[in-house]
Amino acid sequence: METDTAISATEQLVQLRAELERRGWAPEVRGTKQMPYLNVANPADPGLNGMVTARHDHYRWTWGPELGPLDDVPGAADAILTLLREVGP
């Protein structure tokens, strides 16, 4: 059962990766089967980056805050891009 959860989390992260790729970003699924995460970096400023997990029916930053429910991939992508966008002068 533990493996099923990990596979499901990986599949959710792959869906989020595809959404972010459609928007011009290049995130990578990393981690282990038991603890996968999506490494996301702003392509214009790689210093703006974060790691996202898929657990407890939500996408979350690895430090805990929710990005959105797993069934709202575009919404989670919006939240990621909002946080990791460049802030101009």
N, C-alpha and C positions, 0 to 999 in steps of 0.2 A: 504494500500500500504506500509506503514511503516513496518508492520509485515512481508510482503513478502520479503523486503530487509533484515530484520534481520534473517529470516529463511535461505535465500540464503547465507548470510555471515556465519552463523553457519555451513551450509552444506559445504561451501568452507573450513572452518577451520577443519572440520571433515576429509576432504580429505587430507589436509596437515598433520594432526595428524597421519593418517594411513601411510602416506609416511615416516614420522619421526619414527614411531614405527617399520616399516620394517627395519630401519637403526639402531635399538637398543636403541632408545630414548623413553621416556615416557611422552610426553606432555599432558596437560589437557585443555579441552575447559572449560572456565569459563566466568564469567560476567553475563549479562542479555540477554534476547531475543533481546532487542533493541541495546545492546552494547556488543556482544560477543567478546572474545579474546582467543588466545591460549597461555597458559603459558608454556614456553619451558625452560628447564634447562639441562645443560650438565650432564649426569649421573655420570661422573667421578669427576666433580667439580660443585656441585649445585650452587655455588656462581656465576658461569657464566650462566646467565639466561636473559630472556627477554620476552616481551609480543608482540604477533603478532595479527593484525586485518586483516580483508578482506573487503576492501572498495575501491570505485572508480576504480573498475576493477583490483586492485592490492593487493597483500599481502604487508603489511607495518608493520614496528615496530610501537608501539603505540606512539612513539615520532615523527613519521612522515616519515622517509626514506623508500623508496620502496625496497621490496625484490624481486619482480618479478610479472608478470601478473598472474591473477587467473587461466589462462589456461596452466600455466607452473608450476605445483606442484613440480616436481623433481628439477627444477631450484630454486624455492623458498626454498626448503629444503636444497639444496646445499649452498645457501647464508646464511641460519641460521646456519648450521653446521660450515661454514667457520668462522663466527663471534664468535660463542660460543665455538670454539674448545680450547683445552688447548694449551698454548704456552710453549714449553719445554725450557730447558736451552740451 
